[in-house]
Amino acid sequence: MATTRSALTEEDIRTLVKGATPDERAVAAHKLCKRIDRAKLSDDERARAYEILRVVSDDAAELVRRAVAVTLKDSPALPRDVALRLAKDVESICLPVLSFSPAFTDDDLAEIVRLGGAVRQVAVAKRPKLSAQVTDAIVEYGVERAVEAACSNDNAEFGERGLQKAVERFEKSERVLNAVAYRNVLPLSVTEQLIELVTEQVRDHLVCRHSVSAETALQIALGAKERATIDLVDQAGRAADVKTFVAHLHKHERLTASLLLRALAHGHMTFFEWSVAELAAVPHHRTWLMIHDAGPLGLKAIYERAGLPVRLYPAFRAGVDTFHSVEFDGGARDQDRFQERMLQRFLSQPQVVAREDVDYLVEKMDRVSRDMRRSARLLKTG
């Protein structure tokens, strides 16, 4: 073991095993671990070093065992059997290793979560990387703090069922629900669970934070009631994946004529186009031509193919015509002014829509007008 001895003398090794004080043995243990971590050892040299390390990791003094755990906490040189031994030790020793060591397999970590108790569960949940197998174990056996920590860990991989289980187990825990809601990516089914459970503040935060991403439109809008959904379609107006959003609403029977009418009434033509295409089972480019470029009969033909109510066709016709007649003028709050004019023209048509839809659109127009007036006042005072 010539290479190892260049840094560790026979006296060092004797000190490791028989040192008079824990401090002396801890210093020797730290020296051994540094050498194992950094040196290019032959197989024989490494095998002997590991044997010494196994003896040291069984030292009666906590200080010595901790020297091993802290020095090799994130080193690939820590043998798996030693890591497992340290994982069962007191907290000052197990936590550094559980938090970082690559020595553990997914099976090891899942078993530690199952049997290790709250402190060890939280340490595992905060590791730099977690597989779905480990997060499944945390969701199944973990305490609230551990599940929250795992869900807050963006480098933790979750399967769809794992996140569903987390929401089901902790549907009353604002901390866990918020941790799930703030993940970068969520399956649509999980968002459906969350939307009725999280606070309005969390919804608002997500909308503001991800206003240009398709994922946010999917995550927040799915599962909401129609009025909440269409308000969130406002935020998803620039989303790239409207097609997927619409397909999901259709799958869950939420792509209703009322919803389409409300969307059209305040300018969400892209959403309307994809919705009609989805209902009619016609490619979007063909649907677009029939709505916009196929003359007065194009819209009627695609509308009927989509199975939308005959009695509402005049309202949809008026909405499309209004959309074509109103243009953006490039000024401040362009979108708000556009929506206000769109709603005014739409509501001036013969009332063939349901009373609740009219009430909704009036409320929407009032809200847009209030926002515009508030902005104008701020500009004057500023």
SULPEUR-V953999 format. One record per residue. RES is the residue in one small letter. PSI is psi in whole degrees, -180 to 180 (NA if undefined). OMEGA is omega as a letter, one per 30 degrees, with the letter a starting at -180 (999 if undefined). Layout:
{{RES/PSI/OMEGA} {RES/PSI/OMEGA}}
//
This chain:
{{m/50/a} {a/-42/a} {t/-45/l} {t/-38/a} {r/-18/l} {s/-23/l} {a/-23/a} {l/116/l} {t/170/l} {e/-33/l} {e/-38/l} {d/-45/a} {i/-41/l} {r/-37/l} {t/-39/l} {l/-41/a} {v/-38/a} {k/20/a} {g/145/a} {a/-34/a} {t/156/l} {p/-36/l} {d/-44/l} {e/-45/a} {r/-35/l} {a/-41/l} {v/-44/l} {a/-38/l} {a/-42/l} {h/-42/l} {k/-42/l} {l/-46/a} {c/-41/l} {k/-42/a} {r/-42/l} {i/-38/a} {d/-35/a} {r/-29/a} {a/152/l} {k/95/a} {l/147/l} {s/170/a} {d/-42/a} {d/-43/l} {e/-42/a} {r/-39/l} {a/-43/l} {r/-41/l} {a/-40/l} {y/-37/l} {e/-42/l} {i/-41/a} {l/-36/l} {r/-37/l} {v/-44/a} {v/-40/a} {s/-7/l} {d/12/a} {d/146/a} {a/-24/a} {a/127/l} {e/-37/a} {l/-38/a} {v/-47/a} {r/-35/l} {r/-34/l} {a/-40/l} {v/-48/a} {a/-46/a} {v/-42/a} {t/-36/a} {l/22/a} {k/-35/a} {d/20/a} {s/136/l} {p/-8/a} {a/-9/l} {l/119/l} {p/146/a} {r/-42/a} {d/-35/l} {v/-41/l} {a/-43/l} {l/-36/l} {r/-45/a} {l/-31/a} {a/-20/l} {k/0/a} {d/-174/l} {v/166/a} {e/-40/a} {s/-19/a} {i/-42/a} {c/-34/a} {l/-44/l} {p/-40/a} {v/-45/l} {l/-31/a} {s/-27/a} {f/-26/a} {s/130/l} {p/3/a} {a/-26/a} {f/144/l} {t/168/l} {d/-36/l} {d/-41/l} {d/-49/a} {l/-40/l} {a/-39/l} {e/-39/l} {i/-41/l} {v/-41/a} {r/-38/a} {l/-11/a} {g/-16/a} {g/173/a} {a/-46/a} {v/-45/l} {r/-36/l} {q/-44/l} {v/-40/l} {a/-44/l} {v/-41/a} {a/-26/a} {k/6/a} {r/155/a} {p/-22/l} {k/136/l} {l/137/l} {s/167/l} {a/-31/l} {q/-41/a} {v/-43/l} {t/-32/l} {d/-42/l} {a/-40/l} {i/-44/l} {v/-36/a} {e/-43/a} {y/-13/a} {g/152/l} {v/171/a} {e/-45/a} {r/-36/a} {a/-43/l} {v/-41/l} {e/-45/a} {a/-42/l} {a/-44/a} {c/-27/l} {s/-12/a} {n/106/a} {d/-16/l} {n/11/l} {a/126/l} {e/131/l} {f/137/l} {g/163/a} {e/-44/a} {r/-34/l} {g/-45/l} {l/-39/l} {q/-43/a} {k/-40/l} {a/-43/l} {v/-41/a} {e/-45/a} {r/-36/a} {f/44/a} {e/-15/l} {k/-2/a} {s/108/l} {e/-34/a} {r/-45/a} {v/-45/a} {l/-41/l} {n/-39/l} {a/-41/l} {v/-46/a} {a/-30/a} {y/6/l} {r/153/a} {n/-37/a} {v/137/l} {l/139/l} {p/151/a} {l/-37/a} {s/-34/l} {v/-39/l} {t/-37/l} {e/-40/l} {q/-43/a} {l/-37/a} {i/-29/l} {e/-4/a} {l/-33/a} {v/162/a} {t/162/l} {e/-34/a} {q/-40/l} {v/-42/l} {r/-47/a} {d/-42/l} {h/-44/a} {l/-41/l} {v/-46/a} {c/-38/a} {r/-32/a} {h/38/a} {s/-21/a} {v/0/a} {s/143/l} {a/-34/a} {e/-39/a} {t/-42/l} {a/-41/l} {l/-48/a} {q/-41/a} {i/-38/a} {a/-33/a} {l/136/l} {g/-9/l} {a/163/l} {k/163/a} {e/-42/a} {r/-43/l} {a/-39/a} {t/-47/a} {i/-32/l} {d/-35/l} {l/-25/l} {v/-31/l} {d/-46/a} {q/-27/a} {a/11/a} {g/-29/a} {r/8/a} {a/142/a} {a/-23/a} {d/50/l} {v/-35/a} {k/-47/a} {t/-40/l} {f/-48/a} {v/-42/a} {a/-38/a} {h/-43/l} {l/-40/l} {h/-44/a} {k/-36/a} {h/20/l} {e/36/l} {r/0/a} {l/72/a} {t/163/l} {a/-38/l} {s/-44/l} {l/-44/l} {l/-40/a} {l/-43/l} {r/-41/l} {a/-47/a} {l/-35/a} {a/-22/l} {h/39/l} {g/6/a} {h/68/a} {m/-39/l} {t/-44/l} {f/-43/l} {f/-45/a} {e/-50/a} {w/-34/l} {s/-45/l} {v/-41/l} {a/-42/l} {e/-46/a} {l/-35/a} {a/-10/a} {a/44/l} {v/138/l} {p/149/a} {h/-41/a} {h/-35/l} {r/-39/l} {t/-43/l} {w/-43/l} {l/-42/a} {m/-34/l} {i/-40/a} {h/-35/a} {d/5/a} {a/19/l} {g/-176/a} {p/-21/a} {l/-17/a} {g/-50/a} {l/-43/a} {k/-41/a} {a/-47/a} {i/-32/l} {y/-47/l} {e/-39/l} {r/-33/l} {a/-10/l} {g/24/l} {l/154/a} {p/134/a} {v/-40/a} {r/-22/a} {l/-5/a} {y/-44/l} {p/-36/l} {a/-42/l} {f/-39/l} {r/-44/l} {a/-39/l} {g/-44/l} {v/-44/l} {d/-41/l} {t/-42/l} {f/-42/a} {h/-26/a} {s/-15/a} {v/131/a} {e/152/l} {f/143/a} {d/1/l} {g/4/a} {g/-177/l} {a/146/a} {r/41/a} {d/-46/a} {q/-42/a} {d/-44/l} {r/-39/l} {f/-47/a} {q/-40/a} {e/-46/l} {r/-37/l} {m/-46/a} {l/-40/l} {q/-47/a} {r/-40/a} {f/-44/a} {l/-13/l} {s/-7/l} {q/162/l} {p/137/a} {q/96/l} {v/4/a} {v/163/a} {a/150/a} {r/-40/a} {e/-32/l} {d/-39/l} {v/-46/l} {d/-42/a} {y/-46/a} {l/-37/l} {v/-45/l} {e/-41/l} {k/-44/a} {m/-42/l} {d/-40/a} {r/-44/l} {v/-44/a} {s/-42/l} {r/-42/l} {d/-40/l} {m/-43/l} {r/-41/l} {r/-43/l} {s/-40/l} {a/-41/l} {r/-42/l} {l/-38/l} {l/-39/a} {k/-44/a} {t/-26/a} {g/NA/999}}
//
